[in-house]
Amino acid sequence: MNLPSGGVSLPPLSTTHTLFSVRESMGAEEEPLIQTVECRICQEEDNISNLESPCACTGSLKYAHRACVQRWCDEKGDLTCEICHEPYKHGGGWTITGTAFDLRDPRIIAMAQNHIMEADYDDYSVSNASSAAFCRSAALILFLLRVAGFLLPFYIMAWAINILQGRRRRQVAAALAATEVAFILQSGQRRGMNFTIAPDSPATPQHEPIP
């Protein structure tokens, strides 16, 4: 083997070719792993050449499909990243096809007020129905109490009159019985007969001979 000037020995050509072949094969194996990244919006892996880095986000949030970014901008209504708060710049040409909601728009405010009023009206209807049912129940109870208060004195008066009439009938019956007894005694005395009345025993009257 011939040594070049300077005294430094070079590796054989076959060894150098082998080293280059190993490096090329290792690079070919690592290249697909490095070039495949995940879209931060649709979460699908794709080649890095098909994705963009539209804002200042880094790491796993750096890359996204252009179509995904455009669709996201259309949905939220602005061109600003909600993570890094920077406008989308890489690639350019971002547009908003949809109409963003402006919270100060009178139409949106009117719709919100109408929705709130409808919800309040529903709550008011439910509470009003409950209040009406309670009022009807209270009115019915008061009406029954009033009817009871109106009829109770008549019931008491009828009961008292019935008691008085029963007592009156008993008194009349006793008076009639006493009158009959007195009449019988008076009739017997006129005929010359003496009667002995035993109230506790049902003995027949005894006739005594008159001398």
Contacts in CASP RR format, 6 or more apart in sequence:
PFRMAT RR
TARGET T0000
AUTHOR 0000-0000-0000
METHOD contacts of the structure
MODEL  1
MNLPSGGVSLPPLSTTHTLFSVRESMGAEEEPLIQTVECRICQEEDNISN
LESPCACTGSLKYAHRACVQRWCDEKGDLTCEICHEPYKHGGGWTITGTA
FDLRDPRIIAMAQNHIMEADYDDYSVSNASSAAFCRSAALILFLLRVAGF
LLPFYIMAWAINILQGRRRRQVAAALAATEVAFILQSGQRRGMNFTIAPD
SPATPQHEPIP
1 9 0 8 1.000
3 9 0 8 1.000
4 10 0 8 1.000
35 47 0 8 1.000
35 48 0 8 1.000
35 49 0 8 1.000
36 45 0 8 1.000
36 46 0 8 1.000
36 47 0 8 1.000
36 48 0 8 1.000
37 45 0 8 1.000
37 46 0 8 1.000
37 48 0 8 1.000
37 51 0 8 1.000
37 62 0 8 1.000
37 63 0 8 1.000
38 44 0 8 1.000
38 45 0 8 1.000
38 46 0 8 1.000
38 60 0 8 1.000
38 63 0 8 1.000
39 45 0 8 1.000
39 46 0 8 1.000
39 51 0 8 1.000
39 63 0 8 1.000
39 64 0 8 1.000
39 65 0 8 1.000
39 68 0 8 1.000
40 57 0 8 1.000
40 60 0 8 1.000
40 61 0 8 1.000
40 62 0 8 1.000
40 63 0 8 1.000
40 64 0 8 1.000
41 64 0 8 1.000
41 65 0 8 1.000
41 68 0 8 1.000
41 69 0 8 1.000
41 71 0 8 1.000
41 72 0 8 1.000
42 65 0 8 1.000
42 68 0 8 1.000
44 65 0 8 1.000
46 65 0 8 1.000
48 63 0 8 1.000
50 65 0 8 1.000
51 63 0 8 1.000
51 64 0 8 1.000
51 65 0 8 1.000
51 66 0 8 1.000
52 63 0 8 1.000
52 64 0 8 1.000
52 65 0 8 1.000
52 66 0 8 1.000
52 69 0 8 1.000
52 90 0 8 1.000
52 91 0 8 1.000
53 62 0 8 1.000
53 63 0 8 1.000
53 64 0 8 1.000
53 90 0 8 1.000
54 64 0 8 1.000
54 66 0 8 1.000
54 69 0 8 1.000
54 81 0 8 1.000
54 88 0 8 1.000
54 89 0 8 1.000
54 90 0 8 1.000
54 91 0 8 1.000
54 94 0 8 1.000
55 81 0 8 1.000
55 83 0 8 1.000
55 84 0 8 1.000
55 86 0 8 1.000
55 87 0 8 1.000
55 88 0 8 1.000
55 89 0 8 1.000
55 90 0 8 1.000
56 81 0 8 1.000
56 84 0 8 1.000
56 86 0 8 1.000
57 81 0 8 1.000
57 83 0 8 1.000
57 84 0 8 1.000
61 83 0 8 1.000
66 91 0 8 1.000
69 88 0 8 1.000
69 94 0 8 1.000
70 94 0 8 1.000
70 95 0 8 1.000
73 79 0 8 1.000
73 88 0 8 1.000
73 94 0 8 1.000
73 95 0 8 1.000
73 96 0 8 1.000
74 96 0 8 1.000
74 97 0 8 1.000
74 98 0 8 1.000
76 82 0 8 1.000
76 100 0 8 1.000
77 96 0 8 1.000
77 98 0 8 1.000
77 99 0 8 1.000
77 100 0 8 1.000
77 101 0 8 1.000
78 96 0 8 1.000
78 100 0 8 1.000
79 87 0 8 1.000
79 88 0 8 1.000
79 94 0 8 1.000
79 96 0 8 1.000
80 86 0 8 1.000
80 87 0 8 1.000
80 88 0 8 1.000
81 87 0 8 1.000
81 88 0 8 1.000
88 94 0 8 1.000
101 108 0 8 1.000
102 108 0 8 1.000
103 109 0 8 1.000
181 197 0 8 1.000
184 195 0 8 1.000
185 195 0 8 1.000
188 195 0 8 1.000
192 210 0 8 1.000
193 207 0 8 1.000
194 207 0 8 1.000
194 208 0 8 1.000
195 205 0 8 1.000
196 205 0 8 1.000
196 206 0 8 1.000
197 205 0 8 1.000
END
